[in-house]
Amino acid sequence: MTATTLFQRTTGPLGAPFLLLGGSLGSNLDMWRPQLPRFGDRLRVVRFDHRGHGGSPVPAGPYRIEDLGRDVIALLDRLGIERTSYCGLSLGGMVGMWLAAHAPERIDRLVLICTAAHLPPADGWLARAEQVRAVGMAPVADAVLGRWFTPRFRAALPARVAPYRAMIAACPAEGYAGGCEAIAAMDLREDLHRIGAPTLVIAGADDPASPPEHGERIHEGIRDSRLVVVPNAAHLANVEQPDTIAQLISDHVTD
Ligand SMILES: O=C(O)CC1=CCC(=O)O1
């Protein structure tokens, strides 16, 4: 299958180590805004939108994790990046595991946040894909927000949450559905032992979408890995705990 030309934004000083950031299902590259000022000038950051998300083209689904991974390899080729560290959250983390297992020469250090190597039941993902194709994104936005943020965060900081609701509602339904189908078909468990990149696995203690047990399984499967469970964080742990997550990423990739 032909790779999709991904939308990206690159920031940070020329010559600093590269870090690619891949986001969650239903997000766009603005989900990483809380991290950018916190990285300071230590990293040259490339944020990208998965196919079907944000500013990237929206090919018809279903997608596979491999398709999303090959899109990222094409992006690296286009930007002239031979080797980079990679950090992905949720769907972005699934792509990161695929990349580190199948294109190890391109990946230096790996950070996997609130993600899973296998996330059944497939039927649930396929039903969600069917639902958004039928009714669009707006009706599912509140349910997604309920997994992205803890009730306490949503109640205390509605102005911080509102842009994320808009982000979900703006995601193309076909792109979201294709992403659901990629997760339904995904099983990266046998890939974990092939990953040699030093890996930091981060789980949100209160993540209902990919609870910490999934992070533990990834940590058990990747030989050179470390697991950190971040308290008071649901699925978008980087938004709810921006300082902690930025520090963990930055320390791991610049160590
Ligand atoms: O269920 C959700 O909306 C959260 C999620 C699971 C995988 C992903 O990328 O986001």
The ligand as an SDF file (V2000), in Angstrom:
LIG
                    3D

 10 10  0  0  0  0  0  0  0  0999 V2000
  -10.7440    4.6730   23.7990 O   0  0  0  0  0  0  0  0  0  0  0  0
  -10.2050    5.7640   23.5690 C   0  0  0  0  0  0  0  0  0  0  0  0
  -10.8120    6.6780   23.0450 O   0  0  0  0  0  0  0  0  0  0  0  0
   -8.7940    5.9460   23.9360 C   0  0  0  0  0  0  0  0  0  0  0  0
   -7.8560    5.3030   23.0200 C   0  0  0  0  0  0  0  0  0  0  0  0
   -7.5810    3.9830   22.8980 C   0  0  0  0  0  0  0  0  0  0  0  0
   -6.5520    3.8140   21.8940 C   0  0  0  0  0  0  0  0  0  0  0  0
   -6.2720    5.2090   21.5270 C   0  0  0  0  0  0  0  0  0  0  0  0
   -5.4260    5.6410   20.7450 O   0  0  0  0  0  0  0  0  0  0  0  0
   -7.0830    6.0350   22.2110 O   0  0  0  0  0  0  0  0  0  0  0  0
  1  2  2  0
  2  3  1  0
  2  4  1  0
  4  5  1  0
  5  6  2  0
  5 10  1  0
  6  7  1  0
  7  8  1  0
  8  9  2  0
  8 10  1  0
M  END
$$$$
